[in-house]
Amino acid sequence: MKIDDIEWRDYCCGDACQYAEVKTSAGTLQIKTSHDAGDLSYLVRRYGLDNMSIDAGYLPMTEAQLSIALGA
């Protein structure tokens, strides 16, 4: 999957803040965009195939890092 294929939902403040859950071969990613429309970074929380959280919280990721996490 590529970032452009993600189906985003409004999260808290409209277009500048989006949320998605994406299934990958390693589990599930919860992804949030920044509150600032000019900020191209993402906040990502990873879950394993057993739906157990891998991360204690959301990790900041660049577009390149998210692409790797998505398996693109």
N, CA, C and O atoms as a Maestro MAE file, in Angstrom:
{
 s_m_m2io_version
 :::
 2.0.0
}

f_m_ct {
 s_m_title
 :::
 protein
 m_atom[288] {
  # First column is atom index #
  i_m_mmod_type
  r_m_x_coord
  r_m_y_coord
  r_m_z_coord
  i_m_residue_number
  s_m_chain_name
  s_m_pdb_residue_name
  s_m_pdb_atom_name
  i_m_atomic_number
  :::
  1 25 0.843 -1.180 0.000 1 A "MET " " N  " 7
  2 3 0.000 0.000 0.000 1 A "MET " " CA " 6
  3 2 0.887 1.240 0.000 1 A "MET " " C  " 6
  4 15 1.979 1.245 0.568 1 A "MET " " O  " 8
  5 25 0.400 2.268 -0.637 2 A "LYS " " N  " 7
  6 3 1.112 3.551 -0.673 2 A "LYS " " CA " 6
  7 2 0.322 4.589 0.115 2 A "LYS " " C  " 6
  8 15 -0.876 4.422 0.346 2 A "LYS " " O  " 8
  9 25 0.985 5.643 0.520 3 A "ILE " " N  " 7
  10 3 0.337 6.704 1.293 3 A "ILE " " CA " 6
  11 2 -0.868 7.262 0.540 3 A "ILE " " C  " 6
  12 15 -1.893 7.561 1.153 3 A "ILE " " O  " 8
  13 25 -0.759 7.402 -0.768 4 A "ASP " " N  " 7
  14 3 -1.866 7.940 -1.570 4 A "ASP " " CA " 6
  15 2 -3.093 7.027 -1.565 4 A "ASP " " C  " 6
  16 15 -4.193 7.476 -1.884 4 A "ASP " " O  " 8
  17 25 -2.918 5.748 -1.206 5 A "ASP " " N  " 7
  18 3 -4.023 4.787 -1.185 5 A "ASP " " CA " 6
  19 2 -4.791 4.786 0.142 5 A "ASP " " C  " 6
  20 15 -5.844 4.157 0.243 5 A "ASP " " O  " 8
  21 25 -4.280 5.475 1.143 6 A "ILE " " N  " 7
  22 3 -4.915 5.480 2.463 6 A "ILE " " CA " 6
  23 2 -6.236 6.232 2.404 6 A "ILE " " C  " 6
  24 15 -6.329 7.305 1.808 6 A "ILE " " O  " 8
  25 25 -7.252 5.655 3.029 7 A "GLU " " N  " 7
  26 3 -8.560 6.311 3.136 7 A "GLU " " CA " 6
  27 2 -8.590 7.072 4.454 7 A "GLU " " C  " 6
  28 15 -8.745 6.481 5.523 7 A "GLU " " O  " 8
  29 25 -8.441 8.384 4.364 8 A "TRP " " N  " 7
  30 3 -8.357 9.245 5.546 8 A "TRP " " CA " 6
  31 2 -9.732 9.651 6.024 8 A "TRP " " C  " 6
  32 15 -10.661 9.786 5.228 8 A "TRP " " O  " 8
  33 25 -9.859 9.846 7.324 9 A "ARG " " N  " 7
  34 3 -11.074 10.384 7.941 9 A "ARG " " CA " 6
  35 2 -10.701 11.635 8.719 9 A "ARG " " C  " 6
  36 15 -9.596 11.732 9.253 9 A "ARG " " O  " 8
  37 25 -11.619 12.591 8.784 10 A "ASP " " N  " 7
  38 3 -11.381 13.778 9.604 10 A "ASP " " CA " 6
  39 2 -11.194 13.331 11.041 10 A "ASP " " C  " 6
  40 15 -11.916 12.465 11.534 10 A "ASP " " O  " 8
  41 25 -10.217 13.930 11.708 11 A "TYR " " N  " 7
  42 3 -9.908 13.501 13.063 11 A "TYR " " CA " 6
  43 2 -10.438 14.487 14.100 11 A "TYR " " C  " 6
  44 15 -11.320 14.141 14.886 11 A "TYR " " O  " 8
  45 25 -9.910 15.706 14.110 12 A "CYS " " N  " 7
  46 3 -10.364 16.633 15.149 12 A "CYS " " CA " 6
  47 2 -10.576 18.056 14.646 12 A "CYS " " C  " 6
  48 15 -11.400 18.790 15.191 12 A "CYS " " O  " 8
  49 25 -9.851 18.444 13.630 13 A "CYS " " N  " 7
  50 3 -9.976 19.848 13.215 13 A "CYS " " CA " 6
  51 2 -10.019 19.999 11.696 13 A "CYS " " C  " 6
  52 15 -9.437 20.934 11.146 13 A "CYS " " O  " 8
  53 25 -10.696 19.093 11.029 14 A "GLY " " N  " 7
  54 3 -10.909 19.232 9.596 14 A "GLY " " CA " 6
  55 2 -9.781 18.694 8.744 14 A "GLY " " C  " 6
  56 15 -9.083 17.757 9.130 14 A "GLY " " O  " 8
  57 25 -9.612 19.295 7.584 15 A "ASP " " N  " 7
  58 3 -8.673 18.796 6.577 15 A "ASP " " CA " 6
  59 2 -7.230 18.702 7.058 15 A "ASP " " C  " 6
  60 15 -6.475 17.851 6.589 15 A "ASP " " O  " 8
  61 25 -6.843 19.571 7.989 16 A "ALA " " N  " 7
  62 3 -5.451 19.576 8.429 16 A "ALA " " CA " 6
  63 2 -5.134 18.410 9.353 16 A "ALA " " C  " 6
  64 15 -3.963 18.105 9.577 16 A "ALA " " O  " 8
  65 25 -6.134 17.765 9.882 17 A "CYS " " N  " 7
  66 3 -5.917 16.683 10.837 17 A "CYS " " CA " 6
  67 2 -6.743 15.476 10.410 17 A "CYS " " C  " 6
  68 15 -7.969 15.476 10.520 17 A "CYS " " O  " 8
  69 25 -6.058 14.457 9.926 18 A "GLN " " N  " 7
  70 3 -6.724 13.267 9.404 18 A "GLN " " CA " 6
  71 2 -6.279 12.039 10.184 18 A "GLN " " C  " 6
  72 15 -5.224 12.048 10.817 18 A "GLN " " O  " 8
  73 25 -7.088 10.976 10.136 19 A "TYR " " N  " 7
  74 3 -6.822 9.742 10.858 19 A "TYR " " CA " 6
  75 2 -7.120 8.560 9.946 19 A "TYR " " C  " 6
  76 15 -8.032 8.617 9.121 19 A "TYR " " O  " 8
  77 25 -6.348 7.492 10.097 20 A "ALA " " N  " 7
  78 3 -6.618 6.268 9.342 20 A "ALA " " CA " 6
  79 2 -6.107 5.061 10.112 20 A "ALA " " C  " 6
  80 15 -5.162 5.154 10.896 20 A "ALA " " O  " 8
  81 25 -6.751 3.932 9.870 21 A "GLU " " N  " 7
  82 3 -6.249 2.643 10.342 21 A "GLU " " CA " 6
  83 2 -5.987 1.804 9.107 21 A "GLU " " C  " 6
  84 15 -6.849 1.672 8.238 21 A "GLU " " O  " 8
  85 25 -4.786 1.238 9.034 22 A "VAL " " N  " 7
  86 3 -4.367 0.500 7.847 22 A "VAL " " CA " 6
  87 2 -3.844 -0.870 8.269 22 A "VAL " " C  " 6
  88 15 -2.993 -0.973 9.152 22 A "VAL " " O  " 8
  89 25 -4.358 -1.914 7.635 23 A "LYS " " N  " 7
  90 3 -3.861 -3.274 7.870 23 A "LYS " " CA " 6
  91 2 -2.621 -3.497 7.005 23 A "LYS " " C  " 6
  92 15 -2.596 -3.137 5.828 23 A "LYS " " O  " 8
  93 25 -1.599 -4.094 7.605 24 A "THR " " N  " 7
  94 3 -0.388 -4.450 6.876 24 A "THR " " CA " 6
  95 2 -0.096 -5.927 7.137 24 A "THR " " C  " 6
  96 15 -0.802 -6.576 7.909 24 A "THR " " O  " 8
  97 25 0.925 -6.446 6.507 25 A "SER " " N  " 7
  98 3 1.290 -7.849 6.727 25 A "SER " " CA " 6
  99 2 1.819 -8.074 8.143 25 A "SER " " C  " 6
  100 15 1.844 -9.210 8.618 25 A "SER " " O  " 8
  101 25 2.241 -7.008 8.820 26 A "ALA " " N  " 7
  102 3 2.780 -7.115 10.178 26 A "ALA " " CA " 6
  103 2 1.759 -6.764 11.257 26 A "ALA " " C  " 6
  104 15 2.044 -6.922 12.444 26 A "ALA " " O  " 8
  105 25 0.580 -6.293 10.867 27 A "GLY " " N  " 7
  106 3 -0.428 -5.904 11.844 27 A "GLY " " CA " 6
  107 2 -1.238 -4.716 11.366 27 A "GLY " " C  " 6
  108 15 -1.653 -4.661 10.208 27 A "GLY " " O  " 8
  109 25 -1.462 -3.763 12.263 28 A "THR " " N  " 7
  110 3 -2.271 -2.587 11.969 28 A "THR " " CA " 6
  111 2 -1.506 -1.321 12.334 28 A "THR " " C  " 6
  112 15 -0.786 -1.280 13.332 28 A "THR " " O  " 8
  113 25 -1.673 -0.292 11.513 29 A "LEU " " N  " 7
  114 3 -1.107 1.019 11.810 29 A "LEU " " CA " 6
  115 2 -2.244 1.996 12.052 29 A "LEU " " C  " 6
  116 15 -3.179 2.075 11.255 29 A "LEU " " O  " 8
  117 25 -2.170 2.739 13.147 30 A "GLN " " N  " 7
  118 3 -3.055 3.879 13.366 30 A "GLN " " CA " 6
  119 2 -2.234 5.098 13.002 30 A "GLN " " C  " 6
  120 15 -1.148 5.301 13.545 30 A "GLN " " O  " 8
  121 25 -2.739 5.914 12.088 31 A "ILE " " N  " 7
  122 3 -1.963 7.029 11.546 31 A "ILE " " CA " 6
  123 2 -2.740 8.326 11.716 31 A "ILE " " C  " 6
  124 15 -3.932 8.391 11.413 31 A "ILE " " O  " 8
  125 25 -2.062 9.350 12.200 32 A "LYS " " N  " 7
  126 3 -2.638 10.690 12.303 32 A "LYS " " CA " 6
  127 2 -1.733 11.659 11.557 32 A "LYS " " C  " 6
  128 15 -0.509 11.535 11.591 32 A "LYS " " O  " 8
  129 25 -2.342 12.614 10.891 33 A "THR " " N  " 7
  130 3 -1.560 13.690 10.290 33 A "THR " " CA " 6
  131 2 -1.438 14.819 11.309 33 A "THR " " C  " 6
  132 15 -2.098 14.806 12.348 33 A "THR " " O  " 8
  133 25 -0.606 15.772 11.005 34 A "SER " " N  " 7
  134 3 -0.372 16.908 11.889 34 A "SER " " CA " 6
  135 2 -1.558 17.860 11.906 34 A "SER " " C  " 6
  136 15 -2.352 17.894 10.965 34 A "SER " " O  " 8
  137 25 -1.672 18.628 12.974 35 A "HIS " " N  " 7
  138 3 -2.684 19.688 13.045 35 A "HIS " " CA " 6
  139 2 -2.346 20.825 12.077 35 A "HIS " " C  " 6
  140 15 -3.228 21.585 11.679 35 A "HIS " " O  " 8
  141 25 -1.085 20.938 11.705 36 A "ASP " " N  " 7
  142 3 -0.603 21.990 10.810 36 A "ASP " " CA " 6
  143 2 -0.560 21.446 9.389 36 A "ASP " " C  " 6
  144 15 0.209 20.527 9.105 36 A "ASP " " O  " 8
  145 25 -1.363 21.993 8.501 37 A "ALA " " N  " 7
  146 3 -1.443 21.499 7.120 37 A "ALA " " CA " 6
  147 2 -0.096 21.540 6.402 37 A "ALA " " C  " 6
  148 15 0.119 20.771 5.465 37 A "ALA " " O  " 8
  149 25 0.806 22.414 6.817 38 A "GLY " " N  " 7
  150 3 2.121 22.505 6.181 38 A "GLY " " CA " 6
  151 2 3.115 21.475 6.689 38 A "GLY " " C  " 6
  152 15 4.186 21.310 6.106 38 A "GLY " " O  " 8
  153 25 2.775 20.779 7.771 39 A "ASP " " N  " 7
  154 3 3.657 19.772 8.365 39 A "ASP " " CA " 6
  155 2 3.366 18.429 7.699 39 A "ASP " " C  " 6
  156 15 2.250 17.920 7.796 39 A "ASP " " O  " 8
  157 25 4.353 17.858 7.032 40 A "LEU " " N  " 7
  158 3 4.152 16.616 6.295 40 A "LEU " " CA " 6
  159 2 4.498 15.369 7.103 40 A "LEU " " C  " 6
  160 15 4.580 14.276 6.542 40 A "LEU " " O  " 8
  161 25 4.702 15.514 8.411 41 A "SER " " N  " 7
  162 3 5.021 14.349 9.222 41 A "SER " " CA " 6
  163 2 3.742 13.653 9.679 41 A "SER " " C  " 6
  164 15 2.644 14.198 9.563 41 A "SER " " O  " 8
  165 25 3.905 12.456 10.193 42 A "TYR " " N  " 7
  166 3 2.784 11.640 10.633 42 A "TYR " " CA " 6
  167 2 3.055 11.149 12.047 42 A "TYR " " C  " 6
  168 15 4.209 11.051 12.462 42 A "TYR " " O  " 8
  169 25 1.999 10.841 12.783 43 A "LEU " " N  " 7
  170 3 2.098 10.163 14.067 43 A "LEU " " CA " 6
  171 2 1.514 8.774 13.854 43 A "LEU " " C  " 6
  172 15 0.381 8.628 13.395 43 A "LEU " " O  " 8
  173 25 2.303 7.749 14.195 44 A "VAL " " N  " 7
  174 3 1.915 6.378 13.887 44 A "VAL " " CA " 6
  175 2 2.023 5.511 15.137 44 A "VAL " " C  " 6
  176 15 3.013 5.566 15.867 44 A "VAL " " O  " 8
  177 25 0.994 4.717 15.366 45 A "ARG " " N  " 7
  178 3 1.028 3.718 16.432 45 A "ARG " " CA " 6
  179 2 0.864 2.360 15.784 45 A "ARG " " C  " 6
  180 15 -0.057 2.143 14.997 45 A "ARG " " O  " 8
  181 25 1.768 1.441 16.122 46 A "ARG " " N  " 7
  182 3 1.783 0.122 15.489 46 A "ARG " " CA " 6
  183 2 1.196 -0.947 16.414 46 A "ARG " " C  " 6
  184 15 1.422 -0.948 17.624 46 A "ARG " " O  " 8
  185 25 0.438 -1.849 15.803 47 A "TYR " " N  " 7
  186 3 -0.127 -2.997 16.503 47 A "TYR " " CA " 6
  187 2 0.279 -4.257 15.759 47 A "TYR " " C  " 6
  188 15 0.335 -4.259 14.530 47 A "TYR " " O  " 8
  189 25 0.566 -5.337 16.494 48 A "GLY " " N  " 7
  190 3 0.938 -6.599 15.885 48 A "GLY " " CA " 6
  191 2 -0.275 -7.349 15.358 48 A "GLY " " C  " 6
  192 15 -1.407 -6.878 15.470 48 A "GLY " " O  " 8
  193 25 -0.032 -8.502 14.792 49 A "LEU " " N  " 7
  194 3 -1.110 -9.328 14.247 49 A "LEU " " CA " 6
  195 2 -2.085 -9.769 15.337 49 A "LEU " " C  " 6
  196 15 -3.236 -10.096 15.050 49 A "LEU " " O  " 8
  197 25 -1.615 -9.777 16.600 50 A "ASP " " N  " 7
  198 3 -2.460 -10.149 17.736 50 A "ASP " " CA " 6
  199 2 -3.225 -8.947 18.298 50 A "ASP " " C  " 6
  200 15 -3.871 -9.051 19.341 50 A "ASP " " O  " 8
  201 25 -3.150 -7.806 17.601 51 A "ASN " " N  " 7
  202 3 -3.791 -6.549 18.005 51 A "ASN " " CA " 6
  203 2 -3.228 -5.954 19.292 51 A "ASN " " C  " 6
  204 15 -3.835 -5.053 19.872 51 A "ASN " " O  " 8
  205 25 -2.096 -6.439 19.737 52 A "MET " " N  " 7
  206 3 -1.425 -5.873 20.907 52 A "MET " " CA " 6
  207 2 -0.524 -4.727 20.439 52 A "MET " " C  " 6
  208 15 0.152 -4.834 19.416 52 A "MET " " O  " 8
  209 25 -0.525 -3.646 21.191 53 A "SER " " N  " 7
  210 3 0.264 -2.475 20.834 53 A "SER " " CA " 6
  211 2 1.761 -2.796 20.875 53 A "SER " " C  " 6
  212 15 2.258 -3.377 21.840 53 A "SER " " O  " 8
  213 25 2.455 -2.414 19.832 54 A "ILE " " N  " 7
  214 3 3.908 -2.566 19.780 54 A "ILE " " CA " 6
  215 2 4.576 -1.353 20.429 54 A "ILE " " C  " 6
  216 15 5.630 -1.470 21.054 54 A "ILE " " O  " 8
  217 25 3.950 -0.200 20.272 55 A "ASP " " N  " 7
  218 3 4.502 1.064 20.781 55 A "ASP " " CA " 6
  219 2 3.680 1.550 21.970 55 A "ASP " " C  " 6
  220 15 2.470 1.330 22.036 55 A "ASP " " O  " 8
  221 25 4.354 2.216 22.910 56 A "ALA " " N  " 7
  222 3 3.659 2.770 24.073 56 A "ALA " " CA " 6
  223 2 2.761 3.945 23.678 56 A "ALA " " C  " 6
  224 15 1.783 4.241 24.365 56 A "ALA " " O  " 8
  225 25 3.090 4.598 22.593 57 A "GLY " " N  " 7
  226 3 2.316 5.741 22.119 57 A "GLY " " CA " 6
  227 2 2.557 5.937 20.644 57 A "GLY " " C  " 6
  228 15 3.103 5.066 19.968 57 A "GLY " " O  " 8
  229 25 2.147 7.083 20.151 58 A "TYR " " N  " 7
  230 3 2.351 7.404 18.734 58 A "TYR " " CA " 6
  231 2 3.790 7.812 18.492 58 A "TYR " " C  " 6
  232 15 4.367 8.560 19.281 58 A "TYR " " O  " 8
  233 25 4.373 7.327 17.409 59 A "LEU " " N  " 7
  234 3 5.740 7.660 17.013 59 A "LEU " " CA " 6
  235 2 5.705 8.645 15.854 59 A "LEU " " C  " 6
  236 15 4.933 8.456 14.914 59 A "LEU " " O  " 8
  237 25 6.524 9.694 15.899 60 A "PRO " " N  " 7
  238 3 6.602 10.586 14.737 60 A "PRO " " CA " 6
  239 2 7.317 9.874 13.591 60 A "PRO " " C  " 6
  240 15 8.334 9.213 13.800 60 A "PRO " " O  " 8
  241 25 6.782 10.011 12.389 61 A "MET " " N  " 7
  242 3 7.399 9.411 11.200 61 A "MET " " CA " 6
  243 2 7.353 10.392 10.044 61 A "MET " " C  " 6
  244 15 6.411 11.170 9.900 61 A "MET " " O  " 8
  245 25 8.385 10.337 9.231 62 A "THR " " N  " 7
  246 3 8.404 11.104 7.994 62 A "THR " " CA " 6
  247 2 7.614 10.318 6.944 62 A "THR " " C  " 6
  248 15 7.224 9.175 7.179 62 A "THR " " O  " 8
  249 25 7.388 10.927 5.809 63 A "GLU " " N  " 7
  250 3 6.704 10.256 4.719 63 A "GLU " " CA " 6
  251 2 7.459 9.011 4.290 63 A "GLU " " C  " 6
  252 15 6.845 7.979 4.017 63 A "GLU " " O  " 8
  253 25 8.782 9.091 4.227 64 A "ALA " " N  " 7
  254 3 9.602 7.951 3.833 64 A "ALA " " CA " 6
  255 2 9.493 6.810 4.849 64 A "ALA " " C  " 6
  256 15 9.396 5.646 4.461 64 A "ALA " " O  " 8
  257 25 9.508 7.133 6.138 65 A "GLN " " N  " 7
  258 3 9.380 6.115 7.180 65 A "GLN " " CA " 6
  259 2 8.004 5.451 7.134 65 A "GLN " " C  " 6
  260 15 7.889 4.237 7.302 65 A "GLN " " O  " 8
  261 25 6.971 6.248 6.908 66 A "LEU " " N  " 7
  262 3 5.620 5.686 6.818 66 A "LEU " " CA " 6
  263 2 5.505 4.780 5.606 66 A "LEU " " C  " 6
  264 15 4.868 3.730 5.686 66 A "LEU " " O  " 8
  265 25 6.098 5.154 4.499 67 A "SER " " N  " 7
  266 3 6.068 4.316 3.292 67 A "SER " " CA " 6
  267 2 6.688 2.959 3.581 67 A "SER " " C  " 6
  268 15 6.180 1.935 3.126 67 A "SER " " O  " 8
  269 25 7.777 2.944 4.331 68 A "ILE " " N  " 7
  270 3 8.426 1.680 4.699 68 A "ILE " " CA " 6
  271 2 7.499 0.866 5.603 68 A "ILE " " C  " 6
  272 15 7.347 -0.341 5.412 68 A "ILE " " O  " 8
  273 25 6.885 1.520 6.578 69 A "ALA " " N  " 7
  274 3 5.969 0.824 7.499 69 A "ALA " " CA " 6
  275 2 4.771 0.236 6.758 69 A "ALA " " C  " 6
  276 15 4.255 -0.814 7.143 69 A "ALA " " O  " 8
  277 25 4.330 0.905 5.703 70 A "LEU " " N  " 7
  278 3 3.208 0.422 4.904 70 A "LEU " " CA " 6
  279 2 3.604 -0.704 3.964 70 A "LEU " " C  " 6
  280 15 2.751 -1.381 3.390 70 A "LEU " " O  " 8
  281 25 4.906 -0.896 3.815 71 A "GLY " " N  " 7
  282 3 5.394 -1.943 2.917 71 A "GLY " " CA " 6
  283 2 5.396 -1.509 1.465 71 A "GLY " " C  " 6
  284 15 5.407 -2.347 0.564 71 A "GLY " " O  " 8
  285 25 5.385 -0.197 1.230 72 A "ALA " " N  " 7
  286 3 5.349 0.336 -0.143 72 A "ALA " " CA " 6
  287 2 6.698 0.216 -0.807 72 A "ALA " " C  " 6
  288 15 6.856 0.612 -1.962 72 A "ALA " " O  " 8
  :::
 }
 m_bond[287] {
  # First column is bond index #
  i_m_from
  i_m_to
  i_m_order
  :::
  1 1 2 1
  2 2 3 1
  3 3 4 2
  4 3 5 1
  5 5 6 1
  6 6 7 1
  7 7 8 2
  8 7 9 1
  9 9 10 1
  10 10 11 1
  11 11 12 2
  12 11 13 1
  13 13 14 1
  14 14 15 1
  15 15 16 2
  16 15 17 1
  17 17 18 1
  18 18 19 1
  19 19 20 2
  20 19 21 1
  21 21 22 1
  22 22 23 1
  23 23 24 2
  24 23 25 1
  25 25 26 1
  26 26 27 1
  27 27 28 2
  28 27 29 1
  29 29 30 1
  30 30 31 1
  31 31 32 2
  32 31 33 1
  33 33 34 1
  34 34 35 1
  35 35 36 2
  36 35 37 1
  37 37 38 1
  38 38 39 1
  39 39 40 2
  40 39 41 1
  41 41 42 1
  42 42 43 1
  43 43 44 2
  44 43 45 1
  45 45 46 1
  46 46 47 1
  47 47 48 2
  48 47 49 1
  49 49 50 1
  50 50 51 1
  51 51 52 2
  52 51 53 1
  53 53 54 1
  54 54 55 1
  55 55 56 2
  56 55 57 1
  57 57 58 1
  58 58 59 1
  59 59 60 2
  60 59 61 1
  61 61 62 1
  62 62 63 1
  63 63 64 2
  64 63 65 1
  65 65 66 1
  66 66 67 1
  67 67 68 2
  68 67 69 1
  69 69 70 1
  70 70 71 1
  71 71 72 2
  72 71 73 1
  73 73 74 1
  74 74 75 1
  75 75 76 2
  76 75 77 1
  77 77 78 1
  78 78 79 1
  79 79 80 2
  80 79 81 1
  81 81 82 1
  82 82 83 1
  83 83 84 2
  84 83 85 1
  85 85 86 1
  86 86 87 1
  87 87 88 2
  88 87 89 1
  89 89 90 1
  90 90 91 1
  91 91 92 2
  92 91 93 1
  93 93 94 1
  94 94 95 1
  95 95 96 2
  96 95 97 1
  97 97 98 1
  98 98 99 1
  99 99 100 2
  100 99 101 1
  101 101 102 1
  102 102 103 1
  103 103 104 2
  104 103 105 1
  105 105 106 1
  106 106 107 1
  107 107 108 2
  108 107 109 1
  109 109 110 1
  110 110 111 1
  111 111 112 2
  112 111 113 1
  113 113 114 1
  114 114 115 1
  115 115 116 2
  116 115 117 1
  117 117 118 1
  118 118 119 1
  119 119 120 2
  120 119 121 1
  121 121 122 1
  122 122 123 1
  123 123 124 2
  124 123 125 1
  125 125 126 1
  126 126 127 1
  127 127 128 2
  128 127 129 1
  129 129 130 1
  130 130 131 1
  131 131 132 2
  132 131 133 1
  133 133 134 1
  134 134 135 1
  135 135 136 2
  136 135 137 1
  137 137 138 1
  138 138 139 1
  139 139 140 2
  140 139 141 1
  141 141 142 1
  142 142 143 1
  143 143 144 2
  144 143 145 1
  145 145 146 1
  146 146 147 1
  147 147 148 2
  148 147 149 1
  149 149 150 1
  150 150 151 1
  151 151 152 2
  152 151 153 1
  153 153 154 1
  154 154 155 1
  155 155 156 2
  156 155 157 1
  157 157 158 1
  158 158 159 1
  159 159 160 2
  160 159 161 1
  161 161 162 1
  162 162 163 1
  163 163 164 2
  164 163 165 1
  165 165 166 1
  166 166 167 1
  167 167 168 2
  168 167 169 1
  169 169 170 1
  170 170 171 1
  171 171 172 2
  172 171 173 1
  173 173 174 1
  174 174 175 1
  175 175 176 2
  176 175 177 1
  177 177 178 1
  178 178 179 1
  179 179 180 2
  180 179 181 1
  181 181 182 1
  182 182 183 1
  183 183 184 2
  184 183 185 1
  185 185 186 1
  186 186 187 1
  187 187 188 2
  188 187 189 1
  189 189 190 1
  190 190 191 1
  191 191 192 2
  192 191 193 1
  193 193 194 1
  194 194 195 1
  195 195 196 2
  196 195 197 1
  197 197 198 1
  198 198 199 1
  199 199 200 2
  200 199 201 1
  201 201 202 1
  202 202 203 1
  203 203 204 2
  204 203 205 1
  205 205 206 1
  206 206 207 1
  207 207 208 2
  208 207 209 1
  209 209 210 1
  210 210 211 1
  211 211 212 2
  212 211 213 1
  213 213 214 1
  214 214 215 1
  215 215 216 2
  216 215 217 1
  217 217 218 1
  218 218 219 1
  219 219 220 2
  220 219 221 1
  221 221 222 1
  222 222 223 1
  223 223 224 2
  224 223 225 1
  225 225 226 1
  226 226 227 1
  227 227 228 2
  228 227 229 1
  229 229 230 1
  230 230 231 1
  231 231 232 2
  232 231 233 1
  233 233 234 1
  234 234 235 1
  235 235 236 2
  236 235 237 1
  237 237 238 1
  238 238 239 1
  239 239 240 2
  240 239 241 1
  241 241 242 1
  242 242 243 1
  243 243 244 2
  244 243 245 1
  245 245 246 1
  246 246 247 1
  247 247 248 2
  248 247 249 1
  249 249 250 1
  250 250 251 1
  251 251 252 2
  252 251 253 1
  253 253 254 1
  254 254 255 1
  255 255 256 2
  256 255 257 1
  257 257 258 1
  258 258 259 1
  259 259 260 2
  260 259 261 1
  261 261 262 1
  262 262 263 1
  263 263 264 2
  264 263 265 1
  265 265 266 1
  266 266 267 1
  267 267 268 2
  268 267 269 1
  269 269 270 1
  270 270 271 1
  271 271 272 2
  272 271 273 1
  273 273 274 1
  274 274 275 1
  275 275 276 2
  276 275 277 1
  277 277 278 1
  278 278 279 1
  279 279 280 2
  280 279 281 1
  281 281 282 1
  282 282 283 1
  283 283 284 2
  284 283 285 1
  285 285 286 1
  286 286 287 1
  287 287 288 2
  :::
 }
}
